[in-house]
């Protein structure tokens, strides 16, 4: 999960308004590293690599954002999408062969650079 997604989740779960507080930013950056380290440990222990890994993302219903997410994956990736019932959001499922846990983490970091994307 990238810093943008971490900040969005922090705001949603804690009912905070946008802030430029340096302490909050520093906290979220450290929290972000901890989340990736925990995910790396879990993926390394529980999986045999290489393997097909399934990514899930939620994005605003926007063709440009959809194309940006798709561009982060190879042509061999299996990508499916589903629009929400109200048409405001899209869920994206991507299945791609990953060589190791670090490759998975890097994909999450790459996609997290896209504003408005939430990883599940």
C-alpha positions in Angstrom: 0.0 0.0 0.0 1.5 3.3 -1.0 1.6 6.4 1.1 -1.4 7.9 -0.8 -3.5 4.9 0.0 -2.3 4.8 3.6 -3.2 8.5 4.1 -6.6 7.9 2.6 -7.3 5.0 4.9 -6.0 6.9 7.9 -8.4 9.8 7.1 -11.3 7.5 6.5 -10.8 5.4 9.6 -10.0 8.3 11.9 -12.4 10.9 10.4 -9.5 13.3 9.8 -9.5 16.1 7.3 -6.5 16.6 5.0 -3.5 18.0 6.8 0.1 18.8 6.0 1.3 17.9 9.5 4.9 16.7 9.2 4.4 14.4 12.2 1.5 12.7 10.6 3.4 12.3 7.3 6.4 10.8 9.1 4.2 8.4 11.1 2.4 7.2 7.9 5.7 6.7 6.1 7.0 4.5 8.9 3.6 2.7 9.1 3.8 2.1 5.4 7.2 0.5 5.7 6.0 -1.7 8.5 3.0 -2.8 6.4 5.3 -3.8 3.5 7.7 -5.6 5.8 4.9 -7.6 7.4 3.5 -8.4 4.0 6.9 -9.5 2.8 7.4 -11.8 5.8 4.0 -13.3 5.4 4.3 -13.9 1.7 7.8 -15.4 2.1 6.7 -17.8 4.8 3.4 -18.9 3.3 4.1 -19.2 -0.4 6.3 -21.1 -2.8 7.7 -18.9 -5.5 7.2 -18.3 -8.4 3.4 -18.5 -8.3 0.3 -16.7 -9.7 -0.6 -13.9 -7.3 -3.9 -12.2 -7.2 -4.0 -8.4 -6.7 -7.3 -6.5 -6.0 -7.8 -2.8 -6.3 -10.7 -0.3 -6.1 -10.6 2.8 -8.2 -13.0 5.6 -9.1 -14.8 4.7 -12.4 -12.3 6.4 -14.6 -10.9 5.0 -17.9 -7.6 6.8 -17.4 -7.0 5.4 -14.0 -8.0 1.9 -15.3 -5.4 2.2 -18.1 -2.8 3.4 -15.6 -3.4 0.4 -13.3 -3.3 -2.0 -16.3 0.0 -0.4 -17.5 1.7 -1.5 -14.3 1.3 -5.2 -15.2 2.7 -7.3 -18.1 0.8 -8.3 -21.2 0.5 -11.8 -19.8 -1.4 -10.7 -16.7 -5.1 -11.7 -16.5 -7.0 -8.5 -15.7 -10.7 -8.4 -15.0 -12.9 -5.5 -13.9 -16.3 -5.0 -12.4 -18.2 -1.8 -12.0 -20.0 -1.0 -8.7 -23.8 -1.0 -8.6 -23.9 2.8 -8.5 -21.2 3.2 -11.2 -18.9 5.3 -9.2 -16.2 2.7 -8.6 -14.5 -0.2 -10.3 -12.9 -3.2 -8.8 -9.9 -4.6 -10.6 -8.5 -8.1 -10.2 -5.1 -8.9 -11.6 -3.6 -12.4 -11.7 0.1 -12.5 -12.7 3.0 -14.8 -12.1 5.3 -13.3 -9.5 8.8 -14.5 -8.9 9.0 -13.7 -5.2 7.5 -11.6 -2.4 9.6 -8.6 -3.3 8.1 -8.5 -6.8 4.6 -8.4 -5.2 5.6 -5.5 -2.9 7.0 -3.6 -5.9 3.8 -4.0 -7.8 1.8 -2.6 -4.9 4.3 0.3 -4.7 4.0 0.9 -8.4 0.2 1.0 -8.4 0.1 3.1 -5.2 1.6 6.0 -7.2 -1.8 6.3 -8.9 -4.0 8.7 -7.0 -7.3 7.3 -5.8 -6.3 3.7 -6.0 -7.0 1.5 -3.0 -5.4 -1.9 -2.6 -7.3 -4.7 -0.9 
